[in-house]
Amino acid sequence: MVAFACFGEVASVPLEEMLRGLTPKARNVLKRATPVAPHFVLYSDAYVSSEPSASDISGFNVFALSFLEAYGAADQAQEWAALTASQRSSILSEYQAAGISLIVSLFGSTETPTSSGYDPIGTANTMAAWVIQYGLQGVDDFAAFNGGTGSAEQWLGNFTTQLRTQLPQGQYILTHAPVAPWFTPNRWGGGGYLWIDSVVGNMIDYYNVQFYNQGTTEYTTCDGLLYTSSTNWPQSALFQIANSGVSLNKLVIGKPATSAQASNGYMDPSLLASCVSSAHAAGWNAGVMVWEYPYAAASWISTVRGNTWPMSSTTATSATPTSTSTTTTTTPTSTSTTTTTTTTGTSTSTSGTTCAGVAAWTTGVAYTGGAQVTYGGYLWTAKWWTENDTPGGAAGVWVNDGACTSTATAPAKRGALLAPIFTAAPAL
């Protein structure tokens, strides 16, 4: 198998210093950065005349237009390109305020780029240019995988590497959407997705794993989905894939919205919620993907998130996109939980929180994901990089950790982030 070059260089300037030196335009670009898990991904391929309002898909944080093909935009990607620049800007602003990233999904099941003679470098350049032209926040590789000789893995590796040179990590989302059996060990001549993950997995933010269309009884129970797949596709349940070396919290569980949206693999949302809860209790936190809008929307994801990532009652039904999920605080060594009550835009614990040593939120300060501040008598934690987004505001950037029982003025706690990674193009 011919190897391709993949070079990485870590910037020597401390991240906090880099953030302070950025121009306002550059800081806005940084807001494209991938939010932390969990990821709630909704695909849109069935025809609708325009993107849904943020309230219609409340509870999701990624909306994937499907598909961008090698020859150009199709289906909902084509619909997006047909909008005026003003219409696209308005939708993007609404989604950003609601914490929803808008991306495009590539290829789909009808196109087989890995075996059709497409140039991976040129195809990546063309598709990345389309993403940039139409103001989207990333891509999802939905390519059909024709494994066997290793050429498919090589193609996807080169394609992914080149995409990252055009859509840098931390600025654009880059995901893949493999079916679960592509992770089965010793089944694919070139190593399948285990090889892809080992070589370019650091460039892929997470995998929207399709646990469907693989057989009438495949991945339809919690045990089959999470712990023990069938002998038809061995070692391809969620935790089995993780045991093969793939990061557990990069494995997003993908399911069809209804039985009509896939040949098989459908699970009732309530049953899926139970499986999600079990997986979360075992240490998984990646999130859920669904195919597709409008058959899945706010109500569907509210059911699936359930008590694992609970949403306020207004989140799933209100036309106001400022409400986000509630959270439940648990102690790993205890069976007790802290109850929660809901406030607009965040969740609030009824028990007190010590805020000593945490500085008050300040306008004009750039906060990284995991940074903590106090505001309005509460402790808040940033989900991702942010500046000038008020805790409890419409952007949904801050998680409310509860009312402060004690306060003090001190430098804010900052979450540690890796310095940006710059990846050179592969040698041709």
VOPAGU-2260 file (C-alpha; in pm, 1 decimal, decimal comma):
REM VOPAGU-2260
SITE   aa  ch    i         X         Y         Z
SITE  MET   A    0       0,0       0,0       0,0
SITE  VAL   A    1     138,5     337,3    -100,0
SITE  ALA   A    2     163,6     572,5     194,0
SITE  PHE   A    3      85,9     942,5     177,4
SITE  ALA   A    4     263,5    1220,5     362,4
SITE  CYS   A    5      99,5    1362,5     671,8
SITE  PHE   A    6     295,3    1621,8     858,8
SITE  GLY   A    7     187,9    1810,7    1170,3
SITE  GLU   A    8     341,8    2108,8    1342,7
SITE  VAL   A    9     227,1    2253,2    1675,4
SITE  ALA   A   10     241,5    2630,7    1708,6
SITE  SER   A   11     490,5    2748,8    1969,0
SITE  VAL   A   12     293,2    3057,7    2073,0
SITE  PRO   A   13      66,6    2987,9    2375,1
SITE  LEU   A   14    -299,5    2963,1    2274,0
SITE  GLU   A   15    -419,0    3232,0    2514,9
SITE  GLU   A   16    -162,1    3476,4    2372,5
SITE  MET   A   17    -271,1    3389,3    2019,7
SITE  LEU   A   18    -636,8    3453,9    2106,3
SITE  ARG   A   19    -562,3    3795,1    2252,5
SITE  GLY   A   20    -372,9    3894,9    1937,6
SITE  LEU   A   21    -646,0    3797,6    1690,3
SITE  THR   A   22    -838,4    4057,0    1493,9
SITE  PRO   A   23   -1219,3    4068,8    1539,6
SITE  LYS   A   24   -1258,7    3901,4    1198,1
SITE  ALA   A   25   -1024,3    3620,5    1296,7
SITE  ARG   A   26   -1208,1    3573,0    1624,6
SITE  ASN   A   27   -1534,3    3532,7    1434,8
SITE  VAL   A   28   -1371,1    3265,1    1220,4
SITE  LEU   A   29   -1271,1    3080,8    1536,6
SITE  LYS   A   30   -1638,0    3053,4    1629,5
SITE  ARG   A   31   -1661,0    2784,8    1359,8
SITE  ALA   A   32   -1463,4    2556,7    1590,8
SITE  THR   A   33   -1619,4    2222,0    1664,0
SITE  PRO   A   34   -1833,1    2223,5    1979,0
SITE  VAL   A   35   -1747,3    1962,8    2237,0
SITE  ALA   A   36   -1946,2    1638,3    2257,3
SITE  PRO   A   37   -2224,4    1545,0    2265,4
SITE  HIS   A   38   -2305,3    1600,0    1898,6
SITE  PHE   A   39   -2667,2    1588,8    1782,6
SITE  VAL   A   40   -2663,7    1563,0    1403,4
SITE  LEU   A   41   -2963,3    1589,0    1168,5
SITE  TYR   A   42   -2934,8    1520,8     794,9
SITE  SER   A   43   -3157,6    1692,9     539,1
SITE  ASP   A   44   -3196,4    1528,9     197,9
SITE  ALA   A   45   -3574,9    1511,6     143,9
SITE  TYR   A   46   -3695,8    1818,3     -40,3
SITE  VAL   A   47   -3797,1    2122,9     161,2
SITE  SER   A   48   -3811,5    2471,6      12,7
SITE  SER   A   49   -3581,6    2620,5     276,8
SITE  GLU   A   50   -3394,5    2524,0     588,5
SITE  PRO   A   51   -3606,8    2476,5     902,9
SITE  SER   A   52   -3616,6    2743,6    1169,1
SITE  ALA   A   53   -3386,6    2694,6    1464,9
SITE  SER   A   54   -3687,0    2621,7    1686,6
SITE  ASP   A   55   -3801,6    2339,8    1453,5
SITE  ILE   A   56   -3472,9    2157,1    1508,4
SITE  SER   A   57   -3404,4    2268,4    1863,9
SITE  GLY   A   58   -3201,5    2008,1    2048,5
SITE  PHE   A   59   -2972,3    1942,5    1751,7
SITE  ASN   A   60   -2639,7    2123,2    1718,3
SITE  VAL   A   61   -2541,2    2015,2    1364,9
SITE  PHE   A   62   -2761,3    2029,1    1052,3
SITE  ALA   A   63   -2618,9    1854,4     744,6
SITE  LEU   A   64   -2737,7    1953,9     397,8
SITE  SER   A   65   -2729,6    1650,2     168,3
SITE  PHE   A   66   -2558,4    1613,5     -77,6
SITE  LEU   A   67   -2264,5    1781,6    -247,3
SITE  GLU   A   68   -2156,8    1550,2    -529,5
SITE  ALA   A   69   -1836,8    1554,1    -732,4
SITE  TYR   A   70   -2028,9    1712,5   -1022,7
SITE  GLY   A   71   -2189,6    1978,5    -801,9
SITE  ALA   A   72   -2467,7    2037,5    -549,9
SITE  ALA   A   73   -2774,8    1811,6    -539,3
SITE  ASP   A   74   -3093,2    1792,3    -331,8
SITE  GLN   A   75   -3078,9    2019,2     -24,1
SITE  ALA   A   76   -2725,3    2134,3     -98,0
SITE  GLN   A   77   -2855,1    2257,3    -432,9
SITE  GLU   A   78   -3145,1    2428,4    -256,1
SITE  TRP   A   79   -2894,5    2609,1     -30,6
SITE  ALA   A   80   -2691,5    2730,6    -327,7
SITE  ALA   A   81   -3008,9    2861,6    -493,1
SITE  LEU   A   82   -3085,6    3095,3    -202,0
SITE  THR   A   83   -2972,9    3454,9    -217,7
SITE  ALA   A   84   -2669,2    3559,8     -17,1
SITE  SER   A   85   -2898,6    3758,8     209,9
SITE  GLN   A   86   -3120,6    3455,3     275,9
SITE  ARG   A   87   -2821,1    3236,3     354,0
SITE  SER   A   88   -2676,7    3499,8     587,8
SITE  SER   A   89   -3005,8    3527,6     776,0
SITE  ILE   A   90   -3030,2    3149,9     825,8
SITE  LEU   A   91   -2666,8    3121,7     933,6
SITE  SER   A   92   -2714,3    3400,9    1188,8
SITE  GLU   A   93   -3024,6    3233,7    1332,2
SITE  TYR   A   94   -2849,8    2897,4    1356,7
SITE  GLN   A   95   -2537,2    3044,5    1513,8
SITE  ALA   A   96   -2748,7    3216,5    1779,6
SITE  ALA   A   97   -2909,4    2879,7    1855,9
SITE  GLY   A   98   -2576,6    2693,2    1867,3
SITE  ILE   A   99   -2643,5    2499,3    1544,8
SITE  SER   A  100   -2363,7    2441,9    1291,6
SITE  LEU   A  101   -2465,4    2413,5     925,5
SITE  ILE   A  102   -2252,7    2172,7     721,5
SITE  VAL   A  103   -2281,5    1983,9     392,6
SITE  SER   A  104   -2268,3    1608,6     347,3
SITE  LEU   A  105   -2061,7    1474,7      58,8
SITE  PHE   A  106   -2133,9    1209,3    -205,2
SITE  GLY   A  107   -2410,4     993,2     -50,0
SITE  SER   A  108   -2492,0     633,8    -137,0
SITE  THR   A  109   -2538,1     700,4    -508,5
SITE  GLU   A  110   -2179,1     810,2    -572,0
SITE  THR   A  111   -1872,5     588,2    -530,2
SITE  PRO   A  112   -1570,3     818,3    -545,6
SITE  THR   A  113   -1327,1     559,8    -411,9
SITE  SER   A  114   -1377,4     336,0    -718,9
SITE  SER   A  115   -1484,9     580,6    -989,2
SITE  GLY   A  116   -1146,3     723,9   -1082,3
SITE  TYR   A  117   -1197,2    1056,9    -907,2
SITE  ASP   A  118    -881,7    1241,9    -814,7
SITE  PRO   A  119    -893,7    1270,4    -432,9
SITE  ILE   A  120    -688,5    1591,8    -424,3
SITE  GLY   A  121    -878,7    1776,9    -693,7
SITE  THR   A  122   -1215,0    1657,0    -561,5
SITE  ALA   A  123   -1127,5    1773,0    -209,4
SITE  ASN   A  124   -1016,6    2113,8    -337,9
SITE  THR   A  125   -1336,4    2162,6    -536,9
SITE  MET   A  126   -1564,8    2059,1    -253,0
SITE  ALA   A  127   -1380,7    2268,1       5,3
SITE  ALA   A  128   -1407,2    2571,1    -222,8
SITE  TRP   A  129   -1785,1    2518,0    -242,3
SITE  VAL   A  130   -1809,7    2505,5     137,2
SITE  ILE   A  131   -1618,1    2830,7     169,3
SITE  GLN   A  132   -1811,2    3000,1    -112,6
SITE  TYR   A  133   -2147,9    2924,7      45,6
SITE  GLY   A  134   -2048,4    3006,6     402,1
SITE  LEU   A  135   -2090,9    2663,2     559,6
SITE  GLN   A  136   -1915,0    2542,9     873,2
SITE  GLY   A  137   -1785,8    2207,4     761,8
SITE  VAL   A  138   -1833,0    1880,9     574,8
SITE  ASP   A  139   -1944,7    1525,9     640,1
SITE  ASP   A  140   -1796,5    1250,9     421,6
SITE  PHE   A  141   -2085,9    1016,8     339,3
SITE  ALA   A  142   -1896,9     833,2      64,7
SITE  ALA   A  143   -1976,5     474,6     -22,6
SITE  PHE   A  144   -1681,5     253,5      69,0
SITE  ASN   A  145   -1579,2     -22,9    -168,7
SITE  GLY   A  146   -1325,4    -203,7      45,3
SITE  GLY   A  147   -1118,7    -503,5     -48,8
SITE  THR   A  148    -786,7    -407,7    -203,5
SITE  GLY   A  149    -691,6    -112,5      14,1
SITE  SER   A  150    -745,1     141,5    -263,3
SITE  ALA   A  151   -1064,2     274,8    -101,3
SITE  GLU   A  152    -888,7     338,9     227,7
SITE  GLN   A  153    -602,3     507,4      46,9
SITE  TRP   A  154    -841,5     729,4    -148,5
SITE  LEU   A  155   -1029,9     835,7     164,5
SITE  GLY   A  156    -704,0     899,6     348,2
SITE  ASN   A  157    -573,2    1128,4      75,8
SITE  PHE   A  158    -911,5    1297,5      33,4
SITE  THR   A  159    -944,2    1364,4     407,2
SITE  THR   A  160    -588,1    1494,3     433,7
SITE  GLN   A  161    -642,2    1737,5     147,0
SITE  LEU   A  162    -977,0    1852,6     285,0
SITE  ARG   A  163    -801,2    1945,2     608,1
SITE  THR   A  164    -548,7    2159,8     424,9
SITE  GLN   A  165    -838,9    2361,7     283,8
SITE  LEU   A  166   -1072,6    2345,4     585,4
SITE  PRO   A  167    -840,7    2375,6     887,2
SITE  GLN   A  168    -912,5    2196,9    1211,4
SITE  GLY   A  169   -1064,1    2428,0    1469,5
SITE  GLN   A  170   -1217,5    2641,2    1196,1
SITE  TYR   A  171   -1429,2    2383,8    1014,0
SITE  ILE   A  172   -1602,0    2062,1    1114,5
SITE  LEU   A  173   -1491,9    1748,2     930,1
SITE  THR   A  174   -1676,7    1424,1    1000,7
SITE  HIS   A  175   -1720,8    1086,1     831,5
SITE  ALA   A  176   -2036,8     873,8     820,5
SITE  PRO   A  177   -1930,9     509,9     784,6
SITE  VAL   A  178   -2166,1     218,2     833,2
SITE  ALA   A  179   -2077,9      22,0    1144,6
SITE  PRO   A  180   -1947,1    -293,9     965,6
SITE  TRP   A  181   -1665,8     -91,7     808,2
SITE  PHE   A  182   -1508,8    -101,8    1155,5
SITE  THR   A  183   -1513,6    -484,2    1168,1
SITE  PRO   A  184   -1153,6    -605,5    1215,8
SITE  ASN   A  185    -986,9    -833,3     960,5
SITE  ARG   A  186   -1275,4    -803,5     713,7
SITE  TRP   A  187   -1143,4    -541,8     470,8
SITE  GLY   A  188    -832,9    -587,4     257,2
SITE  GLY   A  189    -697,1    -244,4     338,5
SITE  GLY   A  190    -803,3    -243,8     704,1
SITE  GLY   A  191   -1134,6     -61,7     658,2
SITE  TYR   A  192   -1218,7     224,9     885,7
SITE  LEU   A  193    -985,7     101,3    1157,2
SITE  TRP   A  194    -700,1     180,5     918,0
SITE  ILE   A  195    -853,1     515,9     824,6
SITE  ASP   A  196    -890,6     607,3    1190,4
SITE  SER   A  197    -532,6     505,6    1268,6
SITE  VAL   A  198    -390,0     716,7     985,6
SITE  VAL   A  199    -614,4    1024,3     951,6
SITE  GLY   A  200    -843,4     990,4    1253,2
SITE  ASN   A  201    -676,3    1288,8    1418,0
SITE  MET   A  202    -810,5    1503,6    1130,8
SITE  ILE   A  203   -1167,6    1372,2    1168,2
SITE  ASP   A  204   -1370,0    1538,0    1443,6
SITE  TYR   A  205   -1606,9    1244,0    1492,8
SITE  TYR   A  206   -1785,8     960,9    1311,6
SITE  ASN   A  207   -2160,6     960,4    1242,4
SITE  VAL   A  208   -2180,6     581,6    1249,7
SITE  GLN   A  209   -2472,5     435,9    1053,9
SITE  PHE   A  210   -2609,7     157,2    1268,8
SITE  TYR   A  211   -2873,4      69,7    1008,4
SITE  ASN   A  212   -2923,6     -83,3     658,7
SITE  GLN   A  213   -2710,6    -384,8     756,0
SITE  GLY   A  214   -2971,1    -657,7     809,3
SITE  THR   A  215   -3316,4    -695,3     959,2
SITE  THR   A  216   -3193,1    -778,0    1309,6
SITE  GLU   A  217   -2865,5    -586,8    1312,7
SITE  TYR   A  218   -2826,6    -318,7    1583,3
SITE  THR   A  219   -3197,4    -326,9    1677,3
SITE  THR   A  220   -3153,1    -405,8    2048,2
SITE  CYS   A  221   -2949,5    -220,6    2306,3
SITE  ASP   A  222   -2717,7    -518,3    2342,8
SITE  GLY   A  223   -2665,1    -552,4    1967,1
SITE  LEU   A  224   -2618,0    -179,3    1922,7
SITE  LEU   A  225   -2386,6    -122,8    2215,9
SITE  TYR   A  226   -2208,6    -438,6    2325,1
SITE  THR   A  227   -2231,1    -747,4    2102,5
SITE  SER   A  228   -2293,1    -732,4    1729,5
SITE  SER   A  229   -2395,4   -1039,2    1531,8
SITE  THR   A  230   -2158,5   -1286,2    1369,9
SITE  ASN   A  231   -2248,0   -1131,1    1032,8
SITE  TRP   A  232   -2062,1    -814,0    1130,8
SITE  PRO   A  233   -1848,4    -907,5    1431,4
SITE  GLN   A  234   -1696,3    -649,7    1662,7
SITE  SER   A  235   -1903,9    -365,4    1517,3
SITE  ALA   A  236   -2123,9    -267,1    1813,1
SITE  LEU   A  237   -2045,1      67,3    1973,3
SITE  PHE   A  238   -1817,7     -45,6    2256,1
SITE  GLN   A  239   -1661,8    -316,5    2039,4
SITE  ILE   A  240   -1550,7     -50,4    1789,7
SITE  ALA   A  241   -1400,9     145,7    2077,9
SITE  ASN   A  242   -1222,3    -168,5    2196,9
SITE  SER   A  243   -1059,1    -184,6    1851,9
SITE  GLY   A  244    -890,8     147,8    1924,0
SITE  VAL   A  245   -1134,0     414,3    1802,3
SITE  SER   A  246   -1201,0     691,4    2053,9
SITE  LEU   A  247   -1533,5     615,5    2222,5
SITE  ASN   A  248   -1644,1     976,4    2226,0
SITE  LYS   A  249   -1592,0    1010,2    1851,1
SITE  LEU   A  250   -1853,5     740,8    1782,9
SITE  VAL   A  251   -2190,6     910,7    1731,6
SITE  ILE   A  252   -2482,3     663,8    1718,5
SITE  GLY   A  253   -2670,9     701,2    1390,0
SITE  LYS   A  254   -3028,4     582,1    1332,9
SITE  PRO   A  255   -3314,2     644,4    1085,7
SITE  ALA   A  256   -3601,0     864,6    1201,7
SITE  THR   A  257   -3867,1     611,3    1100,5
SITE  SER   A  258   -3874,2     262,0     954,2
SITE  ALA   A  259   -3939,1     420,0     613,0
SITE  GLN   A  260   -3608,4     609,6     617,8
SITE  ALA   A  261   -3397,8     294,0     598,8
SITE  SER   A  262   -3425,4     -65,8     483,5
SITE  ASN   A  263   -3374,0    -186,8     839,4
SITE  GLY   A  264   -3210,8     -95,8    1167,9
SITE  TYR   A  265   -3488,2     133,7    1291,9
SITE  MET   A  266   -3540,7     166,6    1668,7
SITE  ASP   A  267   -3832,1     335,2    1839,9
SITE  PRO   A  268   -3706,4     667,9    1983,0
SITE  SER   A  269   -3798,7     561,4    2337,4
SITE  LEU   A  270   -3598,0     239,7    2305,0
SITE  LEU   A  271   -3308,2     431,1    2153,4
SITE  ALA   A  272   -3324,3     670,7    2447,8
SITE  SER   A  273   -3287,4     373,5    2681,6
SITE  CYS   A  274   -2982,4     249,8    2488,6
SITE  VAL   A  275   -2831,3     597,6    2490,8
SITE  SER   A  276   -2879,2     617,4    2865,8
SITE  SER   A  277   -2703,2     282,7    2916,8
SITE  ALA   A  278   -2412,6     383,5    2695,2
SITE  HIS   A  279   -2376,2     715,6    2874,7
SITE  ALA   A  280   -2370,6     541,3    3210,8
SITE  ALA   A  281   -2084,7     326,7    3077,2
SITE  GLY   A  282   -1876,1     631,2    2984,2
SITE  TRP   A  283   -1988,0     722,9    2631,2
SITE  ASN   A  284   -2085,9    1082,6    2552,1
SITE  ALA   A  285   -2052,3    1124,1    2174,5
SITE  GLY   A  286   -2415,2    1194,9    2083,3
SITE  VAL   A  287   -2676,0    1087,2    1829,5
SITE  MET   A  288   -2722,7    1126,1    1452,7
SITE  VAL   A  289   -3049,9    1077,7    1265,7
SITE  TRP   A  290   -3152,8    1039,6     902,6
SITE  GLU   A  291   -3345,8    1262,8     824,4
SITE  TYR   A  292   -3540,6    1592,4     845,3
SITE  PRO   A  293   -3838,9    1651,0     839,5
SITE  TYR   A  294   -3915,9    1302,6     972,9
SITE  ALA   A  295   -3698,9    1382,5    1273,9
SITE  ALA   A  296   -3701,7    1725,8    1433,0
SITE  ALA   A  297   -3715,6    1880,3    1781,1
SITE  SER   A  298   -3963,0    1630,2    1926,9
SITE  TRP   A  299   -3762,4    1327,1    1807,1
SITE  ILE   A  300   -3433,1    1442,6    1955,6
SITE  SER   A  301   -3604,5    1548,4    2278,3
SITE  THR   A  302   -3726,9    1190,8    2322,7
SITE  VAL   A  303   -3390,2    1035,6    2238,1
SITE  ARG   A  304   -3193,0    1269,7    2461,6
SITE  GLY   A  305   -3435,7    1181,8    2739,1
SITE  ASN   A  306   -3286,1    1204,2    3084,9
SITE  THR   A  307   -2933,6    1156,7    2951,2
SITE  TRP   A  308   -2912,1    1507,0    2805,2
SITE  PRO   A  309   -3250,8    1645,7    2909,9
SITE  MET   A  310   -3410,2    1940,0    2738,4
SITE  SER   A  311   -3653,8    2187,1    2885,8
SITE  SER   A  312   -4013,6    2149,7    2769,5
SITE  THR   A  313   -3983,9    2476,1    2575,0
SITE  THR   A  314   -3672,5    2360,6    2391,8
SITE  ALA   A  315   -3857,4    2103,6    2183,6
SITE  THR   A  316   -4160,7    2320,3    2104,6
SITE  SER   A  317   -4087,9    2689,8    2145,4
SITE  ALA   A  318   -4020,2    2921,9    1853,2
SITE  THR   A  319   -3755,1    3097,0    2061,7
SITE  PRO   A  320   -3409,7    2950,2    1991,1
SITE  THR   A  321   -3257,4    3066,1    2319,0
SITE  SER   A  322   -3348,5    2760,0    2523,5
SITE  THR   A  323   -3103,2    2472,0    2545,8
SITE  SER   A  324   -3073,8    2154,6    2741,2
SITE  THR   A  325   -3088,6    2095,8    3110,9
SITE  THR   A  326   -2815,8    1895,5    3277,8
SITE  THR   A  327   -2803,5    1645,2    3560,1
SITE  THR   A  328   -2506,6    1640,1    3795,1
SITE  THR   A  329   -2398,9    1294,9    3907,5
SITE  THR   A  330   -2126,4    1172,9    4139,4
SITE  PRO   A  331   -1947,3     864,4    4000,5
SITE  THR   A  332   -1902,2     707,5    4344,9
SITE  SER   A  333   -2259,9     759,7    4456,1
SITE  THR   A  334   -2603,4     659,4    4334,7
SITE  SER   A  335   -2757,8     992,9    4428,4
SITE  THR   A  336   -2819,9    1272,1    4175,7
SITE  THR   A  337   -2873,9    1643,4    4201,0
SITE  THR   A  338   -3213,6    1754,1    4074,6
SITE  THR   A  339   -3237,1    2035,1    3825,7
SITE  THR   A  340   -3469,2    2318,7    3742,6
SITE  THR   A  341   -3479,9    2503,3    3411,9
SITE  THR   A  342   -3409,5    2866,3    3330,2
SITE  THR   A  343   -3412,0    3031,0    2988,7
SITE  GLY   A  344   -3110,6    2936,6    2779,6
SITE  THR   A  345   -2947,1    2698,2    3025,5
SITE  SER   A  346   -3003,9    2456,0    3309,3
SITE  THR   A  347   -2963,9    2545,1    3674,0
SITE  SER   A  348   -2894,3    2315,6    3965,6
SITE  THR   A  349   -3104,7    2365,1    4276,4
SITE  SER   A  350   -2807,3    2291,7    4498,2
SITE  GLY   A  351   -2542,0    2557,3    4565,5
SITE  THR   A  352   -2211,1    2580,5    4383,6
SITE  THR   A  353   -1884,9    2710,2    4520,3
SITE  CYS   A  354   -1760,5    2991,4    4298,7
SITE  ALA   A  355   -1457,0    3089,8    4502,5
SITE  GLY   A  356   -1160,6    3168,2    4280,3
SITE  VAL   A  357   -1371,1    3213,2    3966,9
SITE  ALA   A  358   -1371,8    3558,5    3807,2
SITE  ALA   A  359   -1681,2    3737,0    3682,2
SITE  TRP   A  360   -1762,0    3723,8    3310,5
SITE  THR   A  361   -1615,1    4022,7    3128,2
SITE  THR   A  362   -1704,3    4159,9    2787,3
SITE  GLY   A  363   -1415,1    4170,4    2541,0
SITE  VAL   A  364   -1239,7    3868,5    2695,4
SITE  ALA   A  365   -1192,4    3555,5    2481,3
SITE  TYR   A  366   -1280,4    3236,7    2671,0
SITE  THR   A  367   -1180,1    2887,8    2559,1
SITE  GLY   A  368   -1395,8    2578,0    2595,9
SITE  GLY   A  369   -1410,7    2473,0    2960,9
SITE  ALA   A  370   -1346,3    2823,3    3094,8
SITE  GLN   A  371   -1554,0    2912,4    3400,7
SITE  VAL   A  372   -1696,4    3249,6    3502,6
SITE  THR   A  373   -1953,7    3387,0    3741,2
SITE  TYR   A  374   -2246,3    3592,8    3614,4
SITE  GLY   A  375   -2575,3    3692,4    3775,9
SITE  GLY   A  376   -2494,7    3493,7    4087,9
SITE  TYR   A  377   -2433,0    3168,7    3898,8
SITE  LEU   A  378   -2131,3    2964,5    3786,4
SITE  TRP   A  379   -2104,3    2917,5    3408,4
SITE  THR   A  380   -1880,8    2694,5    3190,6
SITE  ALA   A  381   -1805,3    2768,3    2824,1
SITE  LYS   A  382   -1888,3    2489,1    2578,6
SITE  TRP   A  383   -1641,1    2619,6    2321,1
SITE  TRP   A  384   -1443,0    2932,0    2228,3
SITE  THR   A  385   -1644,7    3249,5    2283,7
SITE  GLU   A  386   -1618,5    3624,4    2316,2
SITE  ASN   A  387   -1891,5    3879,1    2400,7
SITE  ASP   A  388   -2156,7    3605,8    2432,5
SITE  THR   A  389   -2336,8    3677,4    2759,7
SITE  PRO   A  390   -2393,9    3376,0    2988,3
SITE  GLY   A  391   -2758,4    3276,3    2955,8
SITE  GLY   A  392   -2785,9    3461,6    2624,2
SITE  ALA   A  393   -2914,9    3352,2    2286,2
SITE  ALA   A  394   -2584,6    3203,9    2166,0
SITE  GLY   A  395   -2617,6    2910,7    2405,5
SITE  VAL   A  396   -2242,4    2901,9    2458,9
SITE  TRP   A  397   -2251,3    2885,8    2838,5
SITE  VAL   A  398   -2372,1    2602,4    3062,4
SITE  ASN   A  399   -2522,8    2709,3    3395,3
SITE  ASP   A  400   -2357,2    2503,4    3670,3
SITE  GLY   A  401   -2573,8    2637,3    3950,9
SITE  ALA   A  402   -2612,0    2921,1    4198,2
SITE  CYS   A  403   -2299,5    3038,9    4377,3
SITE  THR   A  404   -2282,7    2981,4    4752,2
SITE  SER   A  405   -1951,9    3167,4    4779,9
SITE  THR   A  406   -1764,1    3400,9    4547,1
SITE  ALA   A  407   -1427,1    3566,4    4516,2
SITE  THR   A  408   -1248,9    3768,2    4252,9
SITE  ALA   A  409    -970,0    3577,2    4085,7
SITE  PRO   A  410    -851,7    3495,5    3734,2
SITE  ALA   A  411   -1107,1    3284,9    3549,6
SITE  LYS   A  412   -1039,1    2914,6    3514,9
SITE  ARG   A  413    -952,6    2833,3    3156,7
SITE  GLY   A  414   -1005,5    2495,8    2994,7
SITE  ALA   A  415    -686,2    2357,0    2844,1
SITE  LEU   A  416    -700,8    2335,1    2464,5
SITE  LEU   A  417    -446,8    2195,2    2225,1
SITE  ALA   A  418    -265,6    2449,1    2011,8
SITE  PRO   A  419    -388,8    2462,1    1651,3
SITE  ILE   A  420    -249,5    2190,1    1425,8
SITE  PHE   A  421    -132,0    2287,2    1080,9
SITE  THR   A  422    -128,3    1999,7     830,9
SITE  ALA   A  423      67,0    2014,0     509,0
SITE  ALA   A  424     -73,9    1878,8     182,6
SITE  PRO   A  425      21,1    1521,4      97,0
SITE  ALA   A  426     313,5    1463,2    -135,1
SITE  LEU   A  427     191,0    1394,0    -484,4
